[in-house]
Amino acid sequence: MVSIKGRRGRLAASVVSALTAGLALCAFTLGGAADGATVADAFGGRARPTIVLEHGAFADGSSWNGVISALRADGYPVVAAANPLRGPASDAAALRTVLDHVKGPKILAGHSYGGNVISQAATDDPEVKALVYVAAFLPAPGESALELTNKYPGSTLPEALDPVVHPQADGTTATDLYIRQDAFRHQFAADVPAGQAAQMAAGQRPIAQAALTEKATSAAWLTKPSWAVVTTQDLNIPAAAQRFMAERAHAATTEVAASHSVAASHPRLVADVIERAARATAR
């Protein structure tokens, strides 16, 4: 079940074009069969913005595959950035190198911990026109992912984690966090087919434990329009925490009964939200 709320609703538009000696009326509706198909005239003849996708912890760029397919089918250029998962500041710096390389307007979408990263990477970047948070963190300056997760009950992630301690170059040790493969589907991807969830578990990228306690230093959602997908069956980030962050950011919010891996289980819905953000900010 999906519900949509917030200050931005569904968009519809019509275009009147002058053709040579006469006028021809050309009407269209933004959205298409699943509110996802778009028409070039929605952007006034300009190219669509590039959609830059940032994955979160326990995932990699392939977690966006279904969303990428949907967006590309609708004519959007897409880049799925590689997130080092070392800490919000350094990961945001890595993402900024991608943003600097991609010219023109961009819509930035982040999943889970990727929300921390896009919030910092997009600060003061005029070419990022909108932010889309997909089952994601929207930290304010001074907040960490762990703090926001624990703000409301419901996360069962700690019991599913598999910590790995490793040496660092300076002689100290650090801890990387995985989700145990036997717990991965239940914890992270309960509504994803079992075979696909098993592949996701095998290919997961670990996050540095320190990244979850590192505090945000900036928040692009304070100045940029934002959209949010809230997952009501999420066992990583409680839905109440997601709602709190989305409401605080005045994000246009879509709620869906989905697991944390909503981009894998509901790729068309996620693509639709991203496309709404792109159309609403097309100027």
N, C-alpha and C positions, 0 to 999 in steps of 0.2 A: 504494500500500500504506500502511495506517494502523496505527500501534501506539499503545497508551495505557499510560502508566506513571505512577508517582507515588504519593503517599500517599492520594489520593482516587480511588476507582474509580467504576464505574457505580453510579448510585443506583436503588434500587427501593423502593417503599413500598406499603402497603395502608391503607385507611381503613375504619373501622367507624362508621356513622352511626346515630343513634337517630332514628327517624321516628315521630312521633305516638304511637300506642298500641303499637307494636312496634318491633323492631329489624330493620333491613335491612342486609345486608352488601354493601358496595360496594367492590370491589377494583379497583385500577388499577396500571399500571406506568408509571413515568416514562420517557419516551424516545420512544415511538411508533415509527413505521415506520423512521425514520432516527435514533433516539435524540434526536429534536428536538421531537416533539409533547409538550405538557404539559397538565396538568389543573389547574383552579383550586384544588382542594383541596390540592394540593402546598404551597400557601402558607397553609393553614389558614383559608381564606376571605379572607385579606388580598389587597390588590392586588399584582400582580407589581411588582418593582422596575423602574425606568426604566433602559434600557441606553443608556449614553452612549459613543459611538464617536469616537475621535480618529485621523484619518488621519495618514500620515507624509509624508516628502519625496517629490516627483515624483508626487504624487497630489492628490486633493481628496475632498470628501465623497461623491462618486458612486462612489468605489472600494468603498464599503460597500453598494452598491445591492442585490446579491443577498442579503447578510446581513440587511439591513433587511427585505427582503420575507419572508425565512424567520422572523425574529423576530416581525414583526407578524402573520404568519399564525398564530403560536403564542400570540398575545395579549399580547405585550410592548410597552409604549410605548418608542419609540426616538428618540434625538436624535443626529444626526451633526454634531459640532461642526466649525467652520471653524478650521483650525490656521494661524496666520500664518507659521510656519516661519522665525522670526527668531532664536530662541534658547530653550533650555529654560526659563529663568526667566521671560522675558516671555510665552512661549507658555503656560506653566503658569498665569500670572496671567490670561491671556485665558480659559483653560479654566475657571478657578475662577469667573469671572463666569457661565458657563453652569451649573456645578454649583450655584451659589447660587440660580439662577433655577428650577432643577428641584427641586421639593420631594419629600421622601420618600426611601426607600432607593434606591440606585443601584449598578449594576455598571458599572465603567469598563473599556473595552477600547481598546487602542492598537496600531496597526500600525507597525512599523519605528521611525523616529524618534519616532513618537507614544508609544512606550513610555517614552522619556525624559520626555515631557510628563506622562503620567498618573502617573508615579512621584512627581513633584514636586507636581502639582495635588492629589492625593488625600491627601497627608500631613496628619495631624491632622483629617481630615474624617470624622466618625463616620457620616455617611450613605452613604459609599462602603463597601459591604460586601465587595467582592471586586474584584480586578484580573485582567484577561485580556490576556496579551501575545501578539500575533499576528505571528510572524516579526519580533520586536521586540527593542529594547534594554531591559535591566533594569539600569541603571547603579547602582553604589553611590556614595555621596557621594565626590566627588573624581575620578570617572571621566567620560570623554567618549565620545560615539558613535564617533569616529574611533579612539580608543584601543582600544575593545572590538572594533571591526571588525578591527583589525590584530593582535589577540591571537592569532589563528589564520589560517593561509593559506586562500585560496580566493576572496576577493572580487575580482571583475574590474571593479568600479564605476569606479575612477579612469580607466581607458582609455575608458569610455563617456561621460564627463562633457563637458558643453559649458558652460564658465564664461563669465559675462557680467559685466563690470566696469561699475559705474554710480556716478555722483557722489552724495554725501550732502549734507544741508543744511548741515553744518558745513565743507564744502569738501574733506573727505576722500573716498576712494573705498571701495567695498565690492564684494564679488563674490557673485553669485548663481549657483547651480549647477542646470543642467538635465541630463537625459539626452538625448543626441543622438537625434533621432527615428528615424534609420536603425538605431540600436542598441537602441532601447527594448524591443522585444519580446524579443529574445534575452536582454538583461540583466535585465529587470524582470518580464516576463510571458510566459515561454516556453510555458506551458501554457494560455494564454488565447487564444481564437480570434483570428485575424489582424485581422479587422475591428474587433473590440472593442479589441485592443491598440493599433491605430492611433488610435482615438478617445482612448484613455488617454494616448497619447504627445502628441497635439495639445493636450489639456487639462491637462497636468501643471502643477503649481505648483512654482516653484523654491524651494530652501532656501538660506538665507544660509550661505555657506561657514563663517562664524564659529560658526554653531550647532553644527557637527559637532565643534568643539574646545572648546566651552563645557562646563565641568565641572558635574556634578550637585551640588546642595547638600543634597538629601534623597532618601529612598527609601521610599515607602509600603509596598513589598513586605516591608520589615523587620517590619512590624506587622500587615499585612493578608494574608488568604489569597489565593494567586495561582494562576493557571492559565496554561499556555503552549502555543502551537502552534509546533512546530519544523518548519521546511521544509528537507528534506534536499537539494533541488536548487536552493537559493538561491545566487545569484551576487552579492547585495548584502551580506548578513550571513552569513558561513559558518555552516553547521549546527553545527560544533564550538563556535563562540562562543555560539550560541543555547543549546546544551545546557549549557555552562558557567554561563551566567547563570541559566537555569531551575533547574538543580540547586542552585546557591548560594541561590536564593530558596525552595527546597523547594516549587517549583510543581508542581502536577499537570500532567503533560506529555503531549501528543499529538504524535506525529511523523507527518508525511505527506510523500510524494514529490511535492513541489510547488515551484513557483517562488516568488519573493518576493511575488508578487501572489496569495497563497493565498485572500484574501477574495473575489477575483474568480473564481478557478478552482475553488474548493471552498467556496462560500458556506454550504452546508448543514452541512458539517463545522465550520466556524468558528462558526456559530450554535449548533450542538450543544454545543460547549465553553462558550460563553457561558451557555447555559441550564443546563448542569451547575453552573457557578459560582453562578448565581442560586438554584438549588434547594438547593445545599449550604449556602448562607448565609442561607436563609429562616428567620428566627426572629422 
